């Protein structure tokens, strides 16, 4: 319906001179106007996911502007509709806003007034369509087998292709990436897409297991093997037989244990502490590190022979700053997950929020982004849903709120989101939250909220 480089605006009015004037003003500003003399004609020409806005007179023969407003909102509640009212017809304008109109223009209006309201409506429409597209893309990605790699940048597409290819072969894998880049998720994705998917996936953080127990944790022990060994213990490697062992932070493994791990990898068998027999293993080993193991081996901090044994297939994981185009999609994904878990709704991102996300450097990578998305859903109301404020608090090392304060912020967020969902209708909000009307008003006062502020909110 329109060229990719332009944005369409539908102008509906039964007066030819208004259509001509509005069309010229919009065209000079770079928009593509489409003029109709009746609402019926405009509805026939309107396509799903129309990327522009509607400007319509209220008083027209046949279907009037209010009837058109209700029909359009039935089709797509996020479509911005700007209604034109007669001079001094304030009551009609108020009724239109309550019915969900984006804005209104009072005759006669200047060209710059038209352009201002159209510009704001176009921006709102583009954000709504982007959020719809993100949600649709998430639904497709969530249908994929195993853990999901959320993203559409070339670097993440290449990573997904490599995971699919590696999962079909029986080679051990070394994952290399900064903290928070998703090494655990990639390891699980390889396992779930492999022929071993119905066997155990055993994850071990080598840096989190005490050095005096890690050998027993990995390889197991027999009863009486050492003081306190009151019964036989099956180690993680043996327990994972047939499946996958994931060794995270392998650079933290003690040097003495690295010798035994090398033997396990070479012989594909394990010997419990205190035992005289070996247990054959049918496992795949995926190791992960955030440091350069080759440099660590040259410095004597990691065994060189183990490095070369692990370095059969190396898969580098990109930092979040290397895939910035994925940041809004990832944030939306984590926000939806947090909202579903907490019973809230995931707030819609606006242009300022997206700009704040893209400007941040993300030293904590995807993990940092996920934590921010969860705070945004749970505590965003306390920051007026300003992502820049949440990020500034995190960068300044602000302490997490106390538990009572977190509960208070969660309650405020829940009420605020319910007010937005029901456009400030107190009866509907009370029914949704299942609380008495008096209690609700007490909570409004407590949190400094005003239901009237939400009455014209037409966000989904």
Residue, then its C-alpha position, 0 to 999 in steps of 0.5 A: x500500500x505504501x513505499x517502504x521509505x514513507x509512512x501512510x496517513x489515512x485522511x477521512x472527511x466528507x469535505x473535499x477542501x479539508x482532504x486536499x489541504x490535509x493531503x498537501x500538508x502531509x505530503x510536504x512533510x514526507x508522509x504518504x496521504x490516502x484520502x477517503x470521503x467516507x469511513x466505509x471506503x477507508x475500512x475497505x482499503x485498510x490492511x492488517x498491521x497498517x503502519x500509519x495512523x488514521x485521521x477522521x472527521x467525527x460528523x460524516x454521512x453514513x458511518x460517523x467517526x465514533x462508529x469508525x473508532x469502535x470498529x477500528x479498535x475492535x480490529x486493532x486496539x493499538x491503531x492510533x486514531x485522531x478524530x476531528x471535532x467541530x469548534x467548541x465540541x468539547x463533550x464529543x472530544x472527551x467522549x472520543x478520548x474515553x472511547x480510545x481515540x489517540x488524540x483529537x483536532x478541533x476545527x479549524x486547525x493549523x498544519x503544524x497541529x496536524x503534523x505534531x499529532x500525526x508524528x506522535x501517533x506514528x511513533x506510537x504505532x511503530x513501537x506497537x508494531x515492533x512489540x507485536x513483531x518481537x512477541x511473534x518472533x519469540x513465539x516462533x523461537x520458543x517452539x524450537x527444540x530444546x533451550x532457545x537462542x533468542x536473536x536474529x543477528x548474523x552472529x547468533x544465526x551462525x552460532x545456532x547453525x554451529x550448535x545444530x551441526x555440533x550436536x549431530x557429531x560425537x565430539x567433545x566441545x569447548x565453549x569460550x565466552x565472557x561471563x554471562x554470555x549463556x554458556x550453560x544454555x548453549x551446552x544444554x542446547x547441544x545436548x537437547x539437539x543430540x541423540x543423547x537428549x533422553x539421557x542425563x545432562x549433568x552440569x558441574x561448576x568447577x569453581x563452586x565445588x570445594x577442592x577437597x570434595x571435587x574428586x568425589x563429586x566427579x568420580x564417586x567413591x567406595x564406602x570407607x575410601x576416606x574418613x566420612x565415606x560411610x557409603x558408596x557414592x556414584x560420581x557425576x560422570x558415572x551418573x551421566x552415563x549415556x548423556x552429557x557432562x558439562x564442566x563450567x569454569x573448567x579453568x578453576x579445576x585444581x591442577x592435580x585433578x586435571x591429570x585424572x580428568x585427562x585420563x577419563x577423557x582419553x580412556x572413557x572410563x572412571x575409577x571411584x575413589x577406593x575402588x580397584x575396578x574401572x567403570x566404562x563411560x559413554x558420555x560427551x563432555x562439554x567444557x566452558x571457560x571465560x579465560x584463554x586456556x592456551x595462555x593459561x597453560x603457557x603460564x602453568x595455570x592449566x595443563x597443556x595436554x588437557x587443553x589440547x584434549x578439550x580443544x577438539x571443537x571450540x565454540x566462541x560465544x559472542x558478547x552482548x555488545x557484539x549483537x546489539x540488535x538482539x537486545x530489545x528482543x532479548x529484553x522482551x523475552x526475559x520480561x515476558x518470562x518474568x511477567x508470566x512467573x509473577x502474574x504481571x504484564x510485561x510493560x511495553x518498551x518505548x523509544x526512550x527505553x530502547x535507546x537506553x538499552x542500546x546505549x548501555x555497554x552490558x559488561x555482565x552480558x545476557x545475564x545482566x540484561x535478564x536481571x534488568x528485565x526482571x527488575x523492570x517487571x517487578x520494580x519498574x513502577x517505583x522508577x516510573x518505568x524509566x530504564x535509564x533510571x534502573x540502569x543508573x541505580x545498578x551502575x551506581x551500586x545501589x543496594x537492593x531494596x529490603x524485602x518489605x520494600x520489594x513487597x511494597x514496590x511489587x504491590x504498586x507495580x501490580x496496581x499500576x499495571x491493572x489500572x493501565x490494563x483497565x484504563x483506570x476503571x476502578x470497578x474492573x480493577x477491583x474485580x481483577x485484583x479481587x480486593x474491596x473498593x475501600x481497600x483499593x482506594x487506601x492502596x492508591x493513597x499509600x502508593x501515590x497513584x491516581x486512577x484518573x491518570x490511566x483513563x485515556x491510556x489505550x496501550x494494550 
